Amino acid sequence: MPISGNQVRDEPTATYSRVLALLLSLPALLFVLITWQVVTDGPLIRLDERASRELVHPDRYSELLADLGNVQVAVPVLVVALGFVALRTRRTERWWLPVAAAALLMALVPALIIPLKDLTDRPGTPAVPPGTGYYPSGHTATAAIAYGCSTLLLLPRLRAPLARGALVAGCVALVLGASYGLVRRGYHWPLDVAASWCLCAVLLSSLWLLLRRGPAGAAAVSPGSGP
């Protein structure tokens, strides 16, 4: 039986939809699972505490890595990326939409993290002063969104595969470095960091979808766009 042209065109669309659904649903489900374990003091918490005891070793190196998630470090990187992309795309249709979306994601970090900290009320590790509100990790979320949004916005501006690969590798290194430093220094339990990864994966996947679809997305993903 011959295959129609519409069926051929629909196959990539269906595959894309499945990949997108996986990108959004899997980290969301993992975040719900981790949060449930934190709230109910489930068995994952015991494993988390055991892993933390093995990993915590406060030193100057871990302190510097943890600082990569500070607002004073990560947000200026995003601001520079936003300014660069705005200048390069200001003559394209709805150039402001990807820039505004990335800025909105950054603003959503405290709006989402602070209520979750109040809800879960998780105590910190023995390496920090007594207190609660450590879940999820705000520093991890700040690093993931700031460096992740910068990468998603800058990636279409680079044509050389080596440069694109270096940008992605740099983003991953910064986020993992901050995450490792936070756990190694004892600022956060490993699950605090993992939960922020999951939450930010959903947010960054949403931005990636915006950059691939719609009028603003067409401008954002065109390597040749600019003045």
C-alpha positions in Angstrom: 0.0 0.0 0.0 1.6 3.4 -1.0 2.4 5.9 1.7 1.0 9.3 1.2 3.0 12.5 1.4 1.0 13.6 4.5 2.0 10.4 6.3 5.7 11.0 5.5 5.5 14.6 6.8 3.6 13.5 9.9 6.2 11.0 11.0 8.9 13.5 12.0 6.2 15.6 13.8 5.0 12.6 15.8 8.6 11.8 16.7 9.3 15.4 17.8 6.1 15.4 19.9 7.2 12.2 21.7 10.7 13.6 22.4 9.2 16.8 23.7 6.7 14.9 25.9 9.6 12.9 27.3 11.7 16.0 28.0 8.9 17.6 29.9 7.3 14.6 31.7 10.3 12.6 32.9 12.0 15.3 34.9 8.6 16.5 36.2 7.8 13.0 37.5 11.2 12.7 39.0 10.8 16.0 40.8 7.4 14.9 42.2 9.0 11.7 43.4 11.9 13.4 45.1 9.6 16.0 46.7 7.3 13.3 48.0 10.3 11.5 49.5 11.5 14.6 51.2 8.0 15.5 52.6 7.3 12.0 53.9 10.9 11.3 55.0 10.9 8.3 52.7 13.7 5.7 52.1 15.4 7.8 49.5 16.2 10.3 52.3 18.3 7.7 54.1 20.2 7.0 50.9 20.6 10.7 50.4 22.0 11.3 53.9 24.4 8.4 53.5 25.7 9.7 50.2 26.1 13.2 51.7 28.3 11.8 54.5 30.6 10.2 51.9 30.7 13.3 49.7 31.0 16.2 52.1 34.5 17.6 52.5 34.5 21.4 52.9 37.5 23.1 51.4 38.3 26.2 49.4 37.9 24.5 46.1 34.3 23.3 46.8 33.5 26.8 48.1 34.6 28.4 44.8 32.6 25.9 42.8 29.5 26.5 44.9 29.9 30.2 44.2 29.1 29.6 40.5 25.5 29.3 41.6 25.5 32.7 43.3 23.2 35.3 41.9 26.1 37.8 41.7 28.0 35.4 39.5 25.4 33.6 37.3 22.9 36.3 36.6 25.4 38.8 35.1 26.4 36.0 32.6 22.8 35.8 31.6 22.4 39.6 31.3 25.4 39.8 29.0 23.9 37.0 26.8 20.5 38.7 26.7 22.1 42.0 25.7 24.2 40.3 23.0 21.3 38.4 21.5 19.0 41.5 21.7 21.6 43.5 19.7 22.0 40.7 17.1 18.3 40.1 16.5 16.8 43.6 17.1 15.8 43.9 13.4 14.0 40.6 13.2 10.3 40.1 13.8 9.4 39.8 17.5 13.1 39.7 18.4 12.3 40.5 22.0 10.3 37.4 22.7 13.1 34.8 23.3 15.0 37.4 25.4 12.0 38.2 27.5 11.2 34.5 27.9 14.7 33.8 29.2 14.5 36.7 31.6 11.1 35.4 32.8 12.6 32.0 33.5 15.3 33.6 35.6 12.6 35.5 37.5 10.6 32.4 38.1 13.5 30.7 40.0 12.9 32.5 43.3 9.1 32.5 42.7 9.2 28.7 42.5 12.0 27.8 44.9 11.1 29.9 47.9 7.5 28.4 48.3 8.9 24.9 47.9 11.5 25.6 50.6 8.7 26.8 52.9 6.6 23.8 52.0 9.2 21.1 52.5 11.0 22.7 55.4 14.0 20.4 55.0 16.9 20.8 57.5 20.4 21.3 56.2 23.4 19.0 56.4 25.6 18.8 59.5 28.1 21.0 57.7 25.8 24.1 57.9 24.3 25.9 60.9 21.0 24.5 62.2 18.0 25.6 60.1 15.5 24.5 57.5 14.5 25.4 53.9 17.2 23.7 52.0 15.1 21.9 49.5 15.3 22.4 46.6 18.7 24.0 45.9 18.3 27.6 44.9 21.9 28.0 43.9 21.7 25.0 41.6 18.5 26.4 40.0 20.1 29.8 39.5 23.2 28.2 37.8 21.1 25.9 35.6 18.7 28.6 34.4 21.3 31.4 34.0 23.9 29.3 32.1 21.2 27.1 30.4 19.3 30.1 29.0 22.5 31.8 27.9 23.5 28.7 26.0 20.1 28.2 24.3 20.1 31.8 23.2 23.7 31.9 22.0 23.8 28.5 20.4 22.0 29.6 17.2 24.4 32.5 16.8 27.4 30.1 16.4 27.9 28.4 13.1 31.1 26.3 13.8 30.3 22.9 15.3 33.4 23.2 17.5 32.2 26.5 18.9 28.7 25.1 19.5 30.1 22.0 21.2 32.4 24.1 23.4 29.5 26.3 24.4 27.3 23.4 25.5 30.3 21.7 27.2 31.0 24.9 29.1 27.4 25.2 30.2 27.4 21.6 31.5 30.7 22.1 33.3 29.5 25.3 35.0 26.2 23.7 36.2 27.9 20.4 37.3 30.7 22.3 38.9 28.3 24.4 41.0 26.2 21.3 41.9 29.3 19.4 43.0 30.6 22.3 45.0 27.3 22.7 46.8 27.2 19.0 47.8 31.0 18.8 48.5 30.9 21.9 50.7 27.8 20.5 52.5 25.5 23.4 51.6 23.0 21.0 50.2 22.0 17.3 50.2 22.4 15.5 46.9 18.7 15.3 46.4 18.3 19.0 46.9 20.5 19.5 43.8 18.9 16.7 41.8 15.5 18.1 42.4 16.6 21.5 41.0 18.0 19.7 38.0 14.6 18.2 37.3 12.7 21.5 37.8 15.1 23.4 35.6 15.0 20.7 32.9 11.3 21.4 32.5 11.8 25.1 32.4 14.7 24.9 29.9 12.8 22.5 27.7 10.0 25.0 27.5 12.4 27.7 26.4 13.9 25.3 23.8 10.4 24.7 22.4 9.8 28.4 22.1 13.1 28.9 20.2 12.1 26.2 17.7 8.5 27.2 17.0 6.6 30.3 16.1 7.7 33.6 14.5 10.1 34.4 17.3 11.6 31.0 17.2 12.3 31.2 13.5 14.3 34.3 14.1 16.1 32.8 17.1 17.2 29.6 15.4 18.5 31.2 12.2 22.3 31.3 12.3 22.4 34.2 9.8 20.0 36.5 11.6 21.4 39.8 12.8 22.2 43.3 11.7 
